[in-house]
Amino acid sequence: MSNFIEKCLKGQVLPDDIDDFIDSWHEEDSDQPLHRYLGMTRSEYSLWVADPDVLPYIVNAHHFGKDVSELLDEVEALPLAARSDGPDKALKLRRWIKSEGMWE
């Protein structure tokens, strides 16, 4: 079975459908951790929980074979006006996770 991220990449689901996957995970009573069921790393999942607006960045990171941290670095490097709607909470959390040595 494909996970949520894989289905997003194939165009089979939209990012807004993530709640349906979470409901399925609860119904299946899976031993698999939710982040893995969704197709995310722990770090990606932590960012998404802190700031759901980061989900498109996570999907794009998988598409381009990059770490989501790289994409967030690119966003952070943009002039403030260009990133006004960016994932600010996720950027702060990522900085903290990295500073604590917990980034996967």
Stockholm file with secondary structure:
# STOCKHOLM 1.0

chainA/1-104         MSNFIEKCLKGQVLPDDIDDFIDSWHEEDSDQPLHRYLGMTRSEYSLWVADPDVLPYIVNAHHFGKDVSELLDEVEALPLAARSDGPDKALKLRRWIKSEGMWE
#=GR chainA/1-104 SS CCCHHHHHHTTSSCGGGHHHHHHHHHHHTCSSCHHHHHTCCHHHHHHHHHCGGGHHHHHHHHHHTCCHHHHHHHHHHSCGGGGTTSCHHHHHHHHHHHHTTCCC
#=GC SS_cons         CCCHHHHHHTTSSCGGGHHHHHHHHHHHTCSSCHHHHHTCCHHHHHHHHHCGGGHHHHHHHHHHTCCHHHHHHHHHHSCGGGGTTSCHHHHHHHHHHHHTTCCC
//
